[in-house]
Amino acid sequence: MKKKFLLLGVSLLLAGCAVVNVYVTFPEEKIKKAAEDILAPPEEPQSFFRIPFTKTAYAEEVEVRKELKTDSPKIREAKKKINSWREKLNDFKKLGFVGETNNFKLVIKNLPSEIKKAREVKEIVRKENEQREIIIKELMRINNASPSEEKKFREIFAEVAQKYSPQGTWIQTVDGKWIKKK
């Protein structure tokens, strides 16, 4: 009789065990910081006087969340290329030729009538999208991010890319509508 109760008790104990899956995700604020670091225009030299050997100090935030790696040779190279044509691309955005999607890609909204300029718009959009794809894929790789997290990365990077686009740029909203940035 004791064996039956013992067997029943062990069976109930085992049946009551649950499998717990822990998913480590990247917090949105870390992805946004990474997007800012990668997509921000290069800083202009500071014109104000700064005392040597001084730094701005910030309180350090302590979190128990997964750190987001944002540096690799591929990302540095992609950023360098993007910065090399940033001014020209911004001109095309201002003229309404190029739009920023809500998934971190550029699209051609209108082509200039001049054939040479139209080719230039197509080429810069192709090159920019290629470098953006490299950035996203490399971020996924160096952070061992799951494929399901890629959508979140793309949305946040798109938001930051739209932020740094000049006024007059076609912007795709979250719901897919196109508006001109004011």
N, C-alpha and C positions, 0 to 999 in steps of 0.2 A: 504494500500500500504506500509506504514511504517512497519507494522508487517511482511510483506513478505520479505522486505529488511533485517529487523532485524533477521528473521528466517534464511534467506539465509546467512547472515554474520556469525551467530553463527554456522551454518552447515559447512561453509568453514573453520572457525577457528578450529572447532573440527576435521575436516578431515585433517587439516594441522599439527596436533599434531603428534609427532612421539614417539615411545617407544624406549628408549635408555637403552641398557644393558651394564653394566659395569662389566668387568671380571677382577678380581684381580689375577694376576699370580705372581709366584715367579721368580725373575730375575735369569738368569743363573749363574751370579757371586755369588749369595747367595747360590745356590744349590752346586756350586763347593766348596765354603768355607765350607759348611756343610760336603761334602764328604771328604775334606781334614781333617777336625776335627775328623771325625769318623774313617777314614781308615788309617790315617798316623801311621806309626810304633811308638811304645812308644819311648819317647825321652830318650837318654842316659844321664846319669848325666853329668853336665858341669864340665870341669876340669879347667877352668880359674877362676881367682879371681874375685869376684863380691862384690862391696861395699854394705853392708847391707842398707836396707831402700831406695834403689834406684830402679826405674822402667824405662823401656823404654816407652817414651810417643809417641803417634801417634795422628795425627789430626783426629778428628772425622768426619765421613762422614754423611751427613744428606740426607735422602731419603724419598720420600713419596711413598714407596713401602711396600708391605706386608713383615713383619718380618718372618723369617723362624726359627721355634723352632727345636732344635736338641737334646734336652736332655730329657730323660725319663728313668725310671728304666729298661725298656725293652731294650732300645738302649745301656745303660751302660753295662748291662749283656751280650748282644750280642757282644759288642766290647771286653769285658773281655775274652769271649770264643775264639773269633777270634785271639786275641793276644796270647792265650795259645798255639795255634798250628801254629802260623805264620811261625816260623823258619822251621818246618817240611814241611809245604805247599810250602814254597819258594824253599826248596830242590827238591821237586817233580816237581815244575815248571821249575827249572834249568835243570833237567834231561829230560824235554820234555814230562812228563807224563800228565801234567795238563795244560789247556789253559784258558785264560781269554776271555770271549765273549764280544760282544759289547752291551750287555744288563744286565751287572752286575751279570753274573752267571759263574760258573766254568764248564768246560767239561773235560772229560778224553780224551786225544788225543792218548795216547799209554799206555798200561799196562805193567808193568815189568813182566818178565817171572816167577819170583819167586812168588808162590801163596800167601804166607804170606804178602809180600810187595804189591802185587796187591790188596789184601783185604784192606790193610792200605790206599792205594791211593783212593779206592772207598769210604771208610768210611770218610776220611778227606774231600773229595769233597762233599759228602752228608751233613756232618755237617756244612761246610762252606756255602753252598748254603742255608741251613736252616736258618742260622744266618743272611745272607744277605737279605733273604726274610722278616725276622722279622724286620730288620732295615728299609727296604723300606715301608712295611705296617705300621709300627709305625710312620714313618715320614709323611705318607699320613694322618694317623689318627690325630696326634697331631696338624697338620697344617690345618686340614679340606681341604685338597687338593682334587681337582677333579680327577676322574679316568683318564681323558685325560692328566693330568700333570705327571702321573706315568712314562710314556715313557721318558719324558725329564729327570726326576730324575734318572731313570735307565741308560740312556745314559751317563749322566755326572758322575755318580758314577762308571760306567764301565771305563770311561776315567781315572779317578783318581786311580782306582784299577790297571789298566794297567801301569800307571806311577810308582806305588810303587812295581810292579813286577820286579824280577831280570832279568838280561840279559839272553837270551835263552828261555824265556817264550813264548809259543804260544799265539799270540794276534790276535783277530778277528777285522779287520778294519771295518769302518763304512759301507762299501759296502759288507761286509760279507766274505771277503777273509781272509785267515789265513797266518800270517807271524811270523817269530821268532824275538823277540825283540832284538835289538842290543845294 
